[in-house]
Amino acid sequence: MSIEDRAKATAKNIEGKVQEAVGEVTGDPKDKAEGQEKQTEAQVQHSVENVKDDIKKAID
């Protein structure tokens, strides 16, 4: 488990949520889509970290 990687993923998720909200408020579909994409990337990063944790637990 890398706390640093999880923190980066959480920051990216928050950034994506903010960008999506800005896109909603301004009516800019590009900003909204980019925000959603960042959130998806963050979810993937969290999943990767979960797999790493599971593998480490299995090895230990």
C-alpha positions in Angstrom: 0.0 0.0 0.0 1.3 3.3 -0.9 -0.3 6.1 1.0 1.3 8.6 -1.4 -0.4 6.9 -4.4 -3.8 6.8 -2.6 -3.5 10.5 -1.7 -2.8 11.3 -5.3 -5.8 9.3 -6.4 -8.0 11.0 -3.8 -6.7 14.4 -5.0 -7.4 13.5 -8.6 -11.0 12.4 -7.6 -11.6 15.7 -5.8 -10.2 17.6 -8.7 -12.5 15.7 -11.1 -15.6 16.4 -8.9 -14.8 20.1 -8.9 -14.2 20.2 -12.6 -17.4 18.3 -13.3 -19.4 20.7 -11.0 -17.8 23.7 -12.8 -18.9 22.2 -16.1 -22.4 21.7 -14.9 -22.6 25.3 -13.6 -21.1 26.8 -16.7 -22.8 24.5 -19.1 -19.5 23.3 -20.6 -19.8 19.7 -21.5 -16.1 19.4 -22.1 -15.2 20.4 -18.5 -17.9 18.0 -17.2 -16.6 15.1 -19.3 -13.0 15.8 -18.3 -14.0 15.9 -14.6 -15.8 12.5 -15.0 -12.7 11.1 -16.7 -10.5 12.2 -13.8 -12.8 10.6 -11.3 -12.7 7.3 -13.3 -8.9 7.4 -13.4 -8.9 7.9 -9.6 -11.1 4.9 -9.2 -8.8 2.8 -11.3 -5.8 4.0 -9.2 -7.6 3.0 -6.0 -8.4 -0.4 -7.4 -4.8 -0.9 -8.3 -3.7 -0.1 -4.8 -6.3 -2.5 -3.4 -4.9 -5.3 -5.6 -1.4 -4.5 -4.4 -2.6 -4.7 -0.8 -4.3 -8.0 -1.5 -1.2 -9.4 -3.1 1.0 -8.2 -0.2 -1.4 -9.8 2.3 -1.3 -13.1 0.4 2.5 -13.1 0.4 2.7 -12.2 4.1 
